[in-house]
Structures are given as structure tokens and as C-alpha cells.
Amino acid sequence: MALRIVLFLIATALTAAHFLRTESYGLMAFSLATPLLFLYRRRWSLMLLQLAAYGATLNWILAVVLLVQMRQQVGRPWTTATLILGTVALVTLLAGLMLNSRSLRKRYP
């Protein structure tokens, strides 16, 4: 269970760093506060954590698409950045999917 939570914390920190880079301080604070929902032992908190992870995954996919478009217009290479951000998107998606495990559902009635 600790691995699931640590993976979610890593995904949250990466998402917060992304929002910090774009100077979206409100979204950064929201990203950093999201793991506090682990303290509430209710099913709704677990569902909100999953929803946050899936939303962050969509944000990463959108960032990849915009980055590729921008770099192609300028004529710069885009494959490395796409691989990195795609990997971050997959890690974030995996963090959300791992929150749906039987052990976590048992702890969050």
C-alpha cells in the first residue's frame, strides 16, 4: 500500500512543479494539498484522489500535444520532450489506477 501512496505523491509533486513552471500558483497549491485527502478514511476521498490523478494525466497529455505543436512550428526537435512528458503522464495514470486496489478500498469504506 505504501508504494501506491508514494507513487501518487511523486505524481503530485511532478504536477505541482508543472504548475509552478507555468506560474499557476493556485493549481500548484491545489496539487500539493491533494494528498491530504489520504488522511480522510472515506470512499469519497479515495475517489477524489483518483479523479485528481486522471485529471493530471489529461493535463500532461495536453501539455505533450501543445509542446509538439510548438516545437514543430519552430523547427526544434520534439521527440525527447515527448518521451519524458509521456512517461510522466503514464506514471500519473498508473498512480490513479493503483488507488483502485483491493487493499486501499478495504481501508477506505
C-alpha positions in Angstrom: 0.0 0.0 0.0 2.9 2.3 0.7 4.1 2.0 -2.9 0.7 3.2 -4.1 0.8 6.3 -1.9 4.4 7.1 -2.7 3.7 6.8 -6.5 0.8 9.2 -6.0 3.0 11.6 -4.1 5.6 11.6 -6.8 2.9 12.2 -9.5 1.5 15.1 -7.3 5.0 16.7 -6.9 5.6 16.5 -10.7 2.2 18.0 -11.4 2.8 20.8 -8.9 6.2 21.5 -10.5 4.5 21.8 -13.8 2.0 24.3 -12.5 4.8 26.2 -10.8 6.6 26.4 -14.1 3.5 27.9 -15.8 3.0 30.3 -12.8 -0.3 28.8 -11.9 0.1 29.1 -8.2 -3.4 28.2 -7.3 -3.3 24.9 -9.2 0.1 24.3 -7.7 -1.2 24.7 -4.2 -4.2 22.5 -5.0 -1.9 19.8 -6.3 0.2 19.9 -3.2 -2.8 19.8 -0.9 -4.5 16.9 -2.7 -2.5 14.2 -0.9 -4.1 15.4 2.4 -7.2 13.5 1.3 -5.4 10.3 2.3 -6.0 11.4 5.9 -9.8 11.0 5.5 -10.7 7.4 5.6 -13.8 7.7 3.4 -14.6 6.2 0.0 -15.2 9.7 -1.4 -11.7 10.9 -0.6 -10.2 7.9 -2.4 -12.4 8.7 -5.4 -11.4 12.3 -5.4 -7.7 11.3 -5.3 -8.3 9.1 -8.4 -10.1 11.9 -10.1 -7.2 14.2 -9.4 -4.8 11.7 -10.9 -6.8 11.2 -14.0 -7.2 15.0 -14.4 -3.5 15.4 -14.0 -3.0 12.8 -16.7 -5.2 14.7 -19.1 -3.2 17.8 -18.3 0.1 16.0 -19.1 -1.4 14.8 -22.4 -2.5 18.3 -23.3 1.0 19.6 -22.5 2.6 17.0 -24.7 0.3 17.9 -27.7 1.0 21.6 -27.2 4.7 21.1 -26.9 4.9 19.0 -30.0 2.9 21.6 -32.0 5.1 24.5 -30.8 8.4 22.7 -31.4 7.3 21.6 -34.9 6.4 25.1 -35.8 9.7 26.4 -34.6 11.6 23.5 -36.2 13.1 22.2 -33.0 13.4 18.5 -32.0 10.4 17.3 -30.0 10.9 13.5 -29.5 12.8 13.6 -26.2 10.4 16.0 -24.6 7.5 13.9 -25.8 9.1 10.8 -24.3 9.7 12.4 -21.0 6.3 14.0 -20.6 4.6 10.9 -22.0 6.4 8.9 -19.3 5.2 11.3 -16.6 1.6 11.0 -18.0 1.9 7.2 -17.7 3.2 7.4 -14.2 0.4 9.7 -13.2 -2.2 7.4 -14.8 -0.7 4.4 -13.1 -0.8 6.2 -9.7 -4.5 6.8 -10.2 -5.2 3.2 -11.3 -3.2 1.8 -8.4 -5.5 3.7 -6.0 -8.3 1.3 -7.1 -6.6 -1.7 -5.4 -8.4 -4.0 -3.0 -6.2 -3.1 -0.1 -7.0 0.6 -0.4 -10.7 0.0 -0.9 -10.7 -2.0 2.3 -9.1 0.8 4.2 -11.5 3.4 2.8 -15.0 2.1 3.4 
